Amino acid sequence: MVRHHRALAGGVAPRLARQPSAAQAAGIGLFTGVFKKVTGSYTFDPKNPRADKADNTIPVDGLDTFFPMRDEDLKSAAFFDAKANPDIHFVSTK
């Protein structure tokens, strides 16, 4: 069975998109955050995993580390540069 999933208003697999992710910033330490606005699609075939495909877009403005000053810094040109690159686009290749 091949399953095709399309993003809903809440994003691709909302329970996964909202899972905390950790990142380490240049010697500052570990912090947690989520991307709240993930859209896209993925195809999953349990009998043929090599055929799986993902195409996801993550708006940088959906980043929430639960610390507004950190969010502003991460969205700045020093990190994600949200003005020049408003979206993170992931497309699987293998």
Secondary structure, 3 states (H helix, E strand, C coil): CCEEEECECCECCHHHHCCCEEEEECCCEEEEEEECCCEEEEEECCCCHHHCEEEEEEEHHHEECCCHHHHHHHHCCCCCCCCCCCEEEEECCC
